[in-house]
Amino acid sequence: MENYIATVKLVGSTDIVELLNFGESPEEIVDNLVLMDNVEFLYHIKREKDNEVWDIDEALEPLRKIRKILDDADSSNINLEILLEEVDAIVEDKNKLN
């Protein structure tokens, strides 16, 4: 696990702050920040060990919406039901041909 510093803007503030995060990758840090409702905007992430910087410059709310869709248990069930209905229709069509 590595140390990263995220430069962010918090909800309701005009100040830019740095948050220390721990993770295996920059993607994991972004996900951590998405889970923090009080973080509104991500400017960049810096890995402490080598000072590598990833410029993001994005609001986090769109990522929260995507994460909610992926986390929503009902959405996976709906997709599975649609897939099963399609498979059933294909099987029925093949049976009609025989």
Biopython code that builds the backbone (N, CA, C, O; Angstrom):
import numpy as np
from Bio.PDB.StructureBuilder import StructureBuilder

atoms = [
    (1, "MET", "N", (0.853, -1.169, 0.000)),
    (1, "MET", "CA", (0.000, 0.000, 0.000)),
    (1, "MET", "C", (0.902, 1.236, 0.000)),
    (1, "MET", "O", (1.904, 1.302, 0.712)),
    (2, "GLU", "N", (0.512, 2.206, -0.819)),
    (2, "GLU", "CA", (1.332, 3.407, -0.960)),
    (2, "GLU", "C", (0.573, 4.648, -0.497)),
    (2, "GLU", "O", (-0.655, 4.649, -0.405)),
    (3, "ASN", "N", (1.334, 5.700, -0.208)),
    (3, "ASN", "CA", (0.753, 6.981, 0.197)),
    (3, "ASN", "C", (0.546, 7.857, -1.029)),
    (3, "ASN", "O", (1.426, 7.975, -1.883)),
    (4, "TYR", "N", (-0.620, 8.464, -1.102)),
    (4, "TYR", "CA", (-0.947, 9.413, -2.160)),
    (4, "TYR", "C", (-1.507, 10.669, -1.509)),
    (4, "TYR", "O", (-2.157, 10.603, -0.466)),
    (5, "ILE", "N", (-1.251, 11.806, -2.131)),
    (5, "ILE", "CA", (-1.855, 13.055, -1.682)),
    (5, "ILE", "C", (-2.796, 13.525, -2.780)),
    (5, "ILE", "O", (-2.386, 13.733, -3.922)),
    (6, "ALA", "N", (-4.062, 13.690, -2.417)),
    (6, "ALA", "CA", (-5.075, 14.150, -3.356)),
    (6, "ALA", "C", (-5.357, 15.621, -3.095)),
    (6, "ALA", "O", (-5.635, 16.015, -1.962)),
    (7, "THR", "N", (-5.286, 16.419, -4.127)),
    (7, "THR", "CA", (-5.623, 17.839, -4.020)),
    (7, "THR", "C", (-7.065, 17.985, -4.475)),
    (7, "THR", "O", (-7.411, 17.688, -5.618)),
    (8, "VAL", "N", (-7.912, 18.459, -3.530)),
    (8, "VAL", "CA", (-9.360, 18.444, -3.758)),
    (8, "VAL", "C", (-10.009, 19.739, -3.287)),
    (8, "VAL", "O", (-9.404, 20.547, -2.582)),
    (9, "LYS", "N", (-11.253, 19.907, -3.696)),
    (9, "LYS", "CA", (-12.114, 20.966, -3.170)),
    (9, "LYS", "C", (-13.249, 20.272, -2.451)),
    (9, "LYS", "O", (-13.872, 19.357, -2.989)),
    (10, "LEU", "N", (-13.518, 20.715, -1.223)),
    (10, "LEU", "CA", (-14.582, 20.119, -0.425)),
    (10, "LEU", "C", (-15.904, 20.831, -0.683)),
    (10, "LEU", "O", (-15.923, 22.005, -1.052)),
    (11, "VAL", "N", (-16.989, 20.127, -0.489)),
    (11, "VAL", "CA", (-18.329, 20.684, -0.669)),
    (11, "VAL", "C", (-18.513, 21.877, 0.273)),
    (11, "VAL", "O", (-18.169, 21.810, 1.453)),
    (12, "GLY", "N", (-19.058, 22.961, -0.267)),
    (12, "GLY", "CA", (-19.352, 24.128, 0.553)),
    (12, "GLY", "C", (-18.157, 24.982, 0.896)),
    (12, "GLY", "O", (-18.258, 25.877, 1.734)),
    (13, "SER", "N", (-17.015, 24.723, 0.261)),
    (13, "SER", "CA", (-15.807, 25.480, 0.564)),
    (13, "SER", "C", (-15.177, 25.978, -0.733)),
    (13, "SER", "O", (-15.322, 25.358, -1.786)),
    (14, "THR", "N", (-14.494, 27.078, -0.643)),
    (14, "THR", "CA", (-13.736, 27.561, -1.798)),
    (14, "THR", "C", (-12.260, 27.213, -1.663)),
    (14, "THR", "O", (-11.475, 27.438, -2.585)),
    (15, "ASP", "N", (-11.884, 26.659, -0.503)),
    (15, "ASP", "CA", (-10.488, 26.307, -0.248)),
    (15, "ASP", "C", (-10.115, 25.013, -0.963)),
    (15, "ASP", "O", (-10.928, 24.097, -1.091)),
    (16, "ILE", "N", (-8.882, 24.959, -1.420)),
    (16, "ILE", "CA", (-8.314, 23.738, -1.991)),
    (16, "ILE", "C", (-7.487, 23.086, -0.887)),
    (16, "ILE", "O", (-6.637, 23.731, -0.275)),
    (17, "VAL", "N", (-7.741, 21.811, -0.639)),
    (17, "VAL", "CA", (-7.053, 21.109, 0.448)),
    (17, "VAL", "C", (-6.374, 19.854, -0.083)),
    (17, "VAL", "O", (-6.705, 19.357, -1.160)),
    (18, "GLU", "N", (-5.417, 19.351, 0.695)),
    (18, "GLU", "CA", (-4.739, 18.107, 0.372)),
    (18, "GLU", "C", (-5.155, 17.043, 1.369)),
    (18, "GLU", "O", (-5.145, 17.264, 2.580)),
    (19, "LEU", "N", (-5.520, 15.882, 0.836)),
    (19, "LEU", "CA", (-5.923, 14.751, 1.681)),
    (19, "LEU", "C", (-4.941, 13.604, 1.473)),
    (19, "LEU", "O", (-4.645, 13.229, 0.338)),
    (20, "LEU", "N", (-4.444, 13.057, 2.561)),
    (20, "LEU", "CA", (-3.581, 11.888, 2.492)),
    (20, "LEU", "C", (-4.455, 10.652, 2.328)),
    (20, "LEU", "O", (-5.406, 10.443, 3.081)),
    (21, "ASN", "N", (-4.118, 9.836, 1.332)),
    (21, "ASN", "CA", (-4.851, 8.601, 1.056)),
    (21, "ASN", "C", (-3.871, 7.448, 0.957)),
    (21, "ASN", "O", (-2.686, 7.649, 0.688)),
    (22, "PHE", "N", (-4.361, 6.258, 1.172)),
    (22, "PHE", "CA", (-3.548, 5.055, 1.079)),
    (22, "PHE", "C", (-4.207, 4.111, 0.095)),
    (22, "PHE", "O", (-5.414, 3.878, 0.169)),
    (23, "GLY", "N", (-3.423, 3.561, -0.835)),
    (23, "GLY", "CA", (-3.995, 2.637, -1.800)),
    (23, "GLY", "C", (-2.936, 1.964, -2.632)),
    (23, "GLY", "O", (-1.745, 2.256, -2.518)),
    (24, "GLU", "N", (-3.391, 1.054, -3.474)),
    (24, "GLU", "CA", (-2.508, 0.288, -4.351)),
    (24, "GLU", "C", (-2.283, 0.976, -5.690)),
    (24, "GLU", "O", (-1.307, 0.680, -6.379)),
    (25, "SER", "N", (-3.183, 1.902, -6.075)),
    (25, "SER", "CA", (-3.091, 2.531, -7.385)),
    (25, "SER", "C", (-3.828, 3.870, -7.365)),
    (25, "SER", "O", (-4.616, 4.132, -6.456)),
    (26, "PRO", "N", (-3.576, 4.716, -8.363)),
    (26, "PRO", "CA", (-4.325, 5.973, -8.457)),
    (26, "PRO", "C", (-5.832, 5.727, -8.627)),
    (26, "PRO", "O", (-6.652, 6.499, -8.129)),
    (27, "GLU", "N", (-6.182, 4.660, -9.326)),
    (27, "GLU", "CA", (-7.601, 4.321, -9.506)),
    (27, "GLU", "C", (-8.278, 4.040, -8.170)),
    (27, "GLU", "O", (-9.424, 4.432, -7.950)),
    (28, "GLU", "N", (-7.568, 3.366, -7.292)),
    (28, "GLU", "CA", (-8.108, 3.077, -5.964)),
    (28, "GLU", "C", (-8.291, 4.365, -5.162)),
    (28, "GLU", "O", (-9.249, 4.499, -4.400)),
    (29, "ILE", "N", (-7.375, 5.301, -5.337)),
    (29, "ILE", "CA", (-7.489, 6.588, -4.646)),
    (29, "ILE", "C", (-8.708, 7.349, -5.149)),
    (29, "ILE", "O", (-9.454, 7.924, -4.355)),
    (30, "VAL", "N", (-8.916, 7.356, -6.467)),
    (30, "VAL", "CA", (-10.105, 8.018, -7.024)),
    (30, "VAL", "C", (-11.359, 7.380, -6.443)),
    (30, "VAL", "O", (-12.288, 8.088, -6.052)),
    (31, "ASP", "N", (-11.397, 6.068, -6.382)),
    (31, "ASP", "CA", (-12.565, 5.384, -5.819)),
    (31, "ASP", "C", (-12.758, 5.756, -4.352)),
    (31, "ASP", "O", (-13.887, 5.976, -3.912)),
    (32, "ASN", "N", (-11.672, 5.828, -3.596)),
    (32, "ASN", "CA", (-11.768, 6.250, -2.188)),
    (32, "ASN", "C", (-12.388, 7.636, -2.083)),
    (32, "ASN", "O", (-13.251, 7.874, -1.238)),
    (33, "LEU", "N", (-11.948, 8.545, -2.938)),
    (33, "LEU", "CA", (-12.459, 9.919, -2.904)),
    (33, "LEU", "C", (-13.921, 9.990, -3.334)),
    (33, "LEU", "O", (-14.691, 10.790, -2.800)),
    (34, "VAL", "N", (-14.301, 9.157, -4.294)),
    (34, "VAL", "CA", (-15.702, 9.095, -4.723)),
    (34, "VAL", "C", (-16.585, 8.684, -3.552)),
    (34, "VAL", "O", (-17.719, 9.149, -3.436)),
    (35, "LEU", "N", (-16.078, 7.824, -2.694)),
    (35, "LEU", "CA", (-16.844, 7.366, -1.530)),
    (35, "LEU", "C", (-16.963, 8.432, -0.438)),
    (35, "LEU", "O", (-17.773, 8.289, 0.477)),
    (36, "MET", "N", (-16.169, 9.491, -0.524)),
    (36, "MET", "CA", (-16.235, 10.585, 0.449)),
    (36, "MET", "C", (-17.182, 11.652, -0.090)),
    (36, "MET", "O", (-16.823, 12.417, -0.985)),
    (37, "ASP", "N", (-18.390, 11.698, 0.461)),
    (37, "ASP", "CA", (-19.405, 12.622, -0.038)),
    (37, "ASP", "C", (-19.012, 14.087, 0.090)),
    (37, "ASP", "O", (-19.542, 14.935, -0.629)),
    (38, "ASN", "N", (-18.099, 14.392, 0.987)),
    (38, "ASN", "CA", (-17.721, 15.795, 1.198)),
    (38, "ASN", "C", (-16.658, 16.288, 0.218)),
    (38, "ASN", "O", (-16.291, 17.462, 0.259)),
    (39, "VAL", "N", (-16.156, 15.419, -0.661)),
    (39, "VAL", "CA", (-15.188, 15.823, -1.676)),
    (39, "VAL", "C", (-15.951, 16.106, -2.973)),
    (39, "VAL", "O", (-16.612, 15.232, -3.533)),
    (40, "GLU", "N", (-15.837, 17.358, -3.430)),
    (40, "GLU", "CA", (-16.613, 17.785, -4.610)),
    (40, "GLU", "C", (-15.819, 17.696, -5.910)),
    (40, "GLU", "O", (-16.363, 17.310, -6.945)),
    (41, "PHE", "N", (-14.539, 18.051, -5.861)),
    (41, "PHE", "CA", (-13.744, 18.175, -7.084)),
    (41, "PHE", "C", (-12.339, 17.643, -6.820)),
    (41, "PHE", "O", (-11.751, 17.915, -5.774)),
    (42, "LEU", "N", (-11.808, 16.888, -7.772)),
    (42, "LEU", "CA", (-10.453, 16.333, -7.661)),
    (42, "LEU", "C", (-9.552, 17.017, -8.689)),
    (42, "LEU", "O", (-9.785, 16.925, -9.894)),
    (43, "TYR", "N", (-8.531, 17.700, -8.198)),
    (43, "TYR", "CA", (-7.584, 18.386, -9.077)),
    (43, "TYR", "C", (-6.484, 17.442, -9.546)),
    (43, "TYR", "O", (-6.287, 17.255, -10.746)),
    (44, "HIS", "N", (-5.779, 16.855, -8.607)),
    (44, "HIS", "CA", (-4.754, 15.886, -8.977)),
    (44, "HIS", "C", (-4.406, 14.979, -7.805)),
    (44, "HIS", "O", (-4.767, 15.227, -6.655)),
    (45, "ILE", "N", (-3.685, 13.911, -8.155)),
    (45, "ILE", "CA", (-3.216, 12.925, -7.178)),
    (45, "ILE", "C", (-1.700, 12.835, -7.345)),
    (45, "ILE", "O", (-1.187, 12.775, -8.463)),
    (46, "LYS", "N", (-0.994, 12.826, -6.212)),
    (46, "LYS", "CA", (0.462, 12.680, -6.251)),
    (46, "LYS", "C", (0.859, 11.479, -5.404)),
    (46, "LYS", "O", (0.467, 11.367, -4.242)),
    (47, "ARG", "N", (1.649, 10.575, -6.004)),
    (47, "ARG", "CA", (2.188, 9.443, -5.242)),
    (47, "ARG", "C", (3.437, 9.931, -4.522)),
    (47, "ARG", "O", (4.344, 10.481, -5.146)),
    (48, "GLU", "N", (3.484, 9.730, -3.211)),
    (48, "GLU", "CA", (4.577, 10.281, -2.402)),
    (48, "GLU", "C", (5.939, 9.669, -2.703)),
    (48, "GLU", "O", (6.942, 10.381, -2.670)),
    (49, "LYS", "N", (6.006, 8.369, -2.996)),
    (49, "LYS", "CA", (7.319, 7.714, -3.121)),
    (49, "LYS", "C", (8.147, 8.252, -4.280)),
    (49, "LYS", "O", (9.375, 8.286, -4.193)),
    (50, "ASP", "N", (7.491, 8.678, -5.376)),
    (50, "ASP", "CA", (8.257, 9.163, -6.524)),
    (50, "ASP", "C", (7.745, 10.509, -7.062)),
    (50, "ASP", "O", (8.221, 11.010, -8.081)),
    (51, "ASN", "N", (6.771, 11.074, -6.355)),
    (51, "ASN", "CA", (6.184, 12.364, -6.735)),
    (51, "ASN", "C", (5.510, 12.359, -8.106)),
    (51, "ASN", "O", (5.342, 13.418, -8.711)),
    (52, "GLU", "N", (5.122, 11.183, -8.607)),
    (52, "GLU", "CA", (4.381, 11.136, -9.874)),
    (52, "GLU", "C", (2.996, 11.743, -9.651)),
    (52, "GLU", "O", (2.341, 11.472, -8.645)),
    (53, "VAL", "N", (2.565, 12.564, -10.600)),
    (53, "VAL", "CA", (1.305, 13.289, -10.467)),
    (53, "VAL", "C", (0.362, 12.910, -11.602)),
    (53, "VAL", "O", (0.766, 12.816, -12.761)),
    (54, "TRP", "N", (-0.898, 12.697, -11.249)),
    (54, "TRP", "CA", (-1.963, 12.457, -12.221)),
    (54, "TRP", "C", (-2.919, 13.643, -12.137)),
    (54, "TRP", "O", (-3.577, 13.852, -11.117)),
    (55, "ASP", "N", (-2.988, 14.413, -13.216)),
    (55, "ASP", "CA", (-3.914, 15.544, -13.273)),
    (55, "ASP", "C", (-5.292, 15.022, -13.656)),
    (55, "ASP", "O", (-5.456, 14.392, -14.700)),
    (56, "ILE", "N", (-6.270, 15.282, -12.819)),
    (56, "ILE", "CA", (-7.625, 14.787, -13.045)),
    (56, "ILE", "C", (-8.554, 15.931, -13.455)),
    (56, "ILE", "O", (-9.197, 15.862, -14.503)),
    (57, "ASP", "N", (-8.627, 16.966, -12.647)),
    (57, "ASP", "CA", (-9.466, 18.142, -12.912)),
    (57, "ASP", "C", (-10.899, 17.769, -13.282)),
    (57, "ASP", "O", (-11.389, 18.138, -14.349)),
    (58, "GLU", "N", (-11.558, 17.042, -12.401)),
    (58, "GLU", "CA", (-12.931, 16.582, -12.641)),
    (58, "GLU", "C", (-13.766, 16.643, -11.371)),
    (58, "GLU", "O", (-13.265, 16.436, -10.266)),
    (59, "ALA", "N", (-15.037, 16.928, -11.551)),
    (59, "ALA", "CA", (-16.000, 16.817, -10.451)),
    (59, "ALA", "C", (-16.235, 15.336, -10.181)),
    (59, "ALA", "O", (-16.176, 14.522, -11.103)),
    (60, "LEU", "N", (-16.498, 14.985, -8.942)),
    (60, "LEU", "CA", (-16.663, 13.579, -8.575)),
    (60, "LEU", "C", (-18.112, 13.093, -8.637)),
    (60, "LEU", "O", (-18.350, 11.885, -8.626)),
    (61, "GLU", "N", (-19.076, 13.997, -8.701)),
    (61, "GLU", "CA", (-20.484, 13.579, -8.685)),
    (61, "GLU", "C", (-20.843, 12.639, -9.849)),
    (61, "GLU", "O", (-21.562, 11.665, -9.622)),
    (62, "PRO", "N", (-20.378, 12.884, -11.080)),
    (62, "PRO", "CA", (-20.692, 11.923, -12.148)),
    (62, "PRO", "C", (-20.155, 10.518, -11.861)),
    (62, "PRO", "O", (-20.794, 9.523, -12.204)),
    (63, "LEU", "N", (-18.984, 10.442, -11.235)),
    (63, "LEU", "CA", (-18.436, 9.131, -10.878)),
    (63, "LEU", "C", (-19.253, 8.473, -9.767)),
    (63, "LEU", "O", (-19.398, 7.251, -9.741)),
    (64, "ARG", "N", (-19.782, 9.276, -8.860)),
    (64, "ARG", "CA", (-20.646, 8.734, -7.805)),
    (64, "ARG", "C", (-21.905, 8.117, -8.411)),
    (64, "ARG", "O", (-22.364, 7.064, -7.969)),
    (65, "LYS", "N", (-22.459, 8.781, -9.424)),
    (65, "LYS", "CA", (-23.661, 8.259, -10.084)),
    (65, "LYS", "C", (-23.370, 6.918, -10.755)),
    (65, "LYS", "O", (-24.168, 5.985, -10.669)),
    (66, "ILE", "N", (-22.224, 6.831, -11.419)),
    (66, "ILE", "CA", (-21.838, 5.570, -12.065)),
    (66, "ILE", "C", (-21.620, 4.485, -11.026)),
    (66, "ILE", "O", (-22.067, 3.352, -11.206)),
    (67, "ARG", "N", (-20.939, 4.820, -9.943)),
    (67, "ARG", "CA", (-20.680, 3.835, -8.885)),
    (67, "ARG", "C", (-21.981, 3.345, -8.265)),
    (67, "ARG", "O", (-22.111, 2.165, -7.942)),
    (68, "LYS", "N", (-22.949, 4.254, -8.097)),
    (68, "LYS", "CA", (-24.234, 3.863, -7.530)),
    (68, "LYS", "C", (-24.944, 2.869, -8.448)),
    (68, "LYS", "O", (-25.539, 1.900, -7.976)),
    (69, "ILE", "N", (-24.883, 3.107, -9.744)),
    (69, "ILE", "CA", (-25.494, 2.170, -10.700)),
    (69, "ILE", "C", (-24.847, 0.797, -10.579)),
    (69, "ILE", "O", (-25.534, -0.224, -10.562)),
    (70, "LEU", "N", (-23.516, 0.783, -10.494)),
    (70, "LEU", "CA", (-22.795, -0.493, -10.394)),
    (70, "LEU", "C", (-23.034, -1.191, -9.068)),
    (70, "LEU", "O", (-23.066, -2.420, -9.005)),
    (71, "ASP", "N", (-23.201, -0.410, -8.009)),
    (71, "ASP", "CA", (-23.416, -0.984, -6.679)),
    (71, "ASP", "C", (-24.859, -1.417, -6.442)),
    (71, "ASP", "O", (-25.143, -2.198, -5.533)),
    (72, "ASP", "N", (-25.755, -0.909, -7.260)),
    (72, "ASP", "CA", (-27.173, -1.187, -7.075)),
    (72, "ASP", "C", (-27.457, -2.654, -7.404)),
    (72, "ASP", "O", (-27.349, -3.067, -8.559)),
    (73, "ALA", "N", (-27.811, -3.415, -6.414)),
    (73, "ALA", "CA", (-28.050, -4.860, -6.602)),
    (73, "ALA", "C", (-29.189, -5.116, -7.573)),
    (73, "ALA", "O", (-29.152, -6.097, -8.315)),
    (74, "ASP", "N", (-30.192, -4.264, -7.584)),
    (74, "ASP", "CA", (-31.329, -4.475, -8.478)),
    (74, "ASP", "C", (-30.939, -4.350, -9.941)),
    (74, "ASP", "O", (-31.512, -5.038, -10.785)),
    (75, "SER", "N", (-29.981, -3.493, -10.264)),
    (75, "SER", "CA", (-29.604, -3.327, -11.668)),
    (75, "SER", "C", (-28.990, -4.606, -12.219)),
    (75, "SER", "O", (-29.236, -4.950, -13.375)),
    (76, "SER", "N", (-28.196, -5.324, -11.421)),
    (76, "SER", "CA", (-27.623, -6.578, -11.918)),
    (76, "SER", "C", (-28.700, -7.637, -12.086)),
    (76, "SER", "O", (-28.633, -8.459, -13.000)),
    (77, "ASN", "N", (-29.702, -7.617, -11.197)),
    (77, "ASN", "CA", (-30.800, -8.564, -11.349)),
    (77, "ASN", "C", (-31.610, -8.277, -12.600)),
    (77, "ASN", "O", (-32.019, -9.202, -13.301)),
    (78, "ILE", "N", (-31.844, -7.007, -12.887)),
    (78, "ILE", "CA", (-32.595, -6.641, -14.083)),
    (78, "ILE", "C", (-31.848, -7.107, -15.326)),
    (78, "ILE", "O", (-32.454, -7.681, -16.231)),
    (79, "ASN", "N", (-30.543, -6.868, -15.383)),
    (79, "ASN", "CA", (-29.762, -7.305, -16.536)),
    (79, "ASN", "C", (-29.810, -8.811, -16.692)),
    (79, "ASN", "O", (-29.919, -9.314, -17.810)),
    (80, "LEU", "N", (-29.729, -9.534, -15.598)),
    (80, "LEU", "CA", (-29.787, -10.989, -15.641)),
    (80, "LEU", "C", (-31.145, -11.453, -16.137)),
    (80, "LEU", "O", (-31.216, -12.373, -16.952)),
    (81, "GLU", "N", (-32.224, -10.842, -15.667)),
    (81, "GLU", "CA", (-33.556, -11.214, -16.115)),
    (81, "GLU", "C", (-33.730, -10.976, -17.605)),
    (81, "GLU", "O", (-34.316, -11.806, -18.300)),
    (82, "ILE", "N", (-33.230, -9.859, -18.102)),
    (82, "ILE", "CA", (-33.327, -9.574, -19.538)),
    (82, "ILE", "C", (-32.573, -10.627, -20.329)),
    (82, "ILE", "O", (-33.076, -11.130, -21.334)),
    (83, "LEU", "N", (-31.368, -10.964, -19.884)),
    (83, "LEU", "CA", (-30.574, -11.969, -20.564)),
    (83, "LEU", "C", (-31.294, -13.313, -20.577)),
    (83, "LEU", "O", (-31.315, -13.989, -21.606)),
    (84, "LEU", "N", (-31.881, -13.707, -19.461)),
    (84, "LEU", "CA", (-32.600, -14.975, -19.397)),
    (84, "LEU", "C", (-33.807, -14.977, -20.330)),
    (84, "LEU", "O", (-34.091, -15.990, -20.968)),
    (85, "GLU", "N", (-34.519, -13.855, -20.415)),
    (85, "GLU", "CA", (-35.654, -13.766, -21.325)),
    (85, "GLU", "C", (-35.197, -13.917, -22.768)),
    (85, "GLU", "O", (-35.867, -14.582, -23.558)),
    (86, "GLU", "N", (-34.067, -13.313, -23.127)),
    (86, "GLU", "CA", (-33.545, -13.431, -24.482)),
    (86, "GLU", "C", (-33.158, -14.867, -24.789)),
    (86, "GLU", "O", (-33.438, -15.355, -25.884)),
    (87, "VAL", "N", (-32.522, -15.558, -23.847)),
    (87, "VAL", "CA", (-32.130, -16.952, -24.047)),
    (87, "VAL", "C", (-33.371, -17.820, -24.196)),
    (87, "VAL", "O", (-33.409, -18.692, -25.064)),
    (88, "ASP", "N", (-34.387, -17.599, -23.365)),
    (88, "ASP", "CA", (-35.630, -18.365, -23.477)),
    (88, "ASP", "C", (-36.271, -18.174, -24.849)),
    (88, "ASP", "O", (-36.771, -19.136, -25.432)),
    (89, "ALA", "N", (-36.263, -16.949, -25.371)),
    (89, "ALA", "CA", (-36.851, -16.666, -26.682)),
    (89, "ALA", "C", (-36.090, -17.402, -27.778)),
    (89, "ALA", "O", (-36.704, -17.913, -28.715)),
    (90, "ILE", "N", (-34.784, -17.464, -27.679)),
    (90, "ILE", "CA", (-33.968, -18.169, -28.670)),
    (90, "ILE", "C", (-34.271, -19.663, -28.623)),
    (90, "ILE", "O", (-34.418, -20.298, -29.667)),
    (91, "VAL", "N", (-34.366, -20.225, -27.424)),
    (91, "VAL", "CA", (-34.673, -21.655, -27.274)),
    (91, "VAL", "C", (-36.051, -21.962, -27.856)),
    (91, "VAL", "O", (-36.223, -22.963, -28.551)),
    (92, "GLU", "N", (-37.024, -21.108, -27.576)),
    (92, "GLU", "CA", (-38.364, -21.312, -28.116)),
    (92, "GLU", "C", (-38.350, -21.265, -29.636)),
    (92, "GLU", "O", (-39.012, -22.081, -30.278)),
    (93, "ASP", "N", (-37.618, -20.339, -30.221)),
    (93, "ASP", "CA", (-37.532, -20.240, -31.690)),
    (93, "ASP", "C", (-36.900, -21.505, -32.267)),
    (93, "ASP", "O", (-37.376, -22.012, -33.283)),
    (94, "LYS", "N", (-35.859, -22.019, -31.655)),
    (94, "LYS", "CA", (-35.202, -23.232, -32.149)),
    (94, "LYS", "C", (-36.140, -24.418, -32.048)),
    (94, "LYS", "O", (-36.148, -25.273, -32.935)),
    (95, "ASN", "N", (-36.930, -24.489, -30.988)),
    (95, "ASN", "CA", (-37.880, -25.601, -30.826)),
    (95, "ASN", "C", (-38.969, -25.554, -31.871)),
    (95, "ASN", "O", (-39.462, -26.603, -32.285)),
    (96, "LYS", "N", (-39.364, -24.366, -32.314)),
    (96, "LYS", "CA", (-40.391, -24.236, -33.346)),
    (96, "LYS", "C", (-39.902, -24.767, -34.683)),
    (96, "LYS", "O", (-40.694, -25.257, -35.488)),
    (97, "LEU", "N", (-38.591, -24.671, -34.922)),
    (97, "LEU", "CA", (-38.028, -25.129, -36.192)),
    (97, "LEU", "C", (-37.954, -26.642, -36.257)),
    (97, "LEU", "O", (-37.909, -27.191, -37.358)),
    (98, "ASN", "N", (-37.941, -27.336, -35.143)),
    (98, "ASN", "CA", (-37.795, -28.801, -35.127)),
    (98, "ASN", "C", (-39.093, -29.502, -35.244)),
    (98, "ASN", "O", (-39.133, -30.732, -35.246)),
]
sb = StructureBuilder()
sb.init_structure("model")
sb.init_model(0)
sb.init_chain("A")
sb.init_seg("    ")
for serial, (resi, resn, name, xyz) in enumerate(atoms, 1):
    if name == "N":
        sb.init_residue(resn, " ", resi, " ")
    sb.init_atom(name, np.array(xyz, "f"), 0.0, 1.0, " ", f" {name:<3s}", serial, name[0])
structure = sb.get_structure()
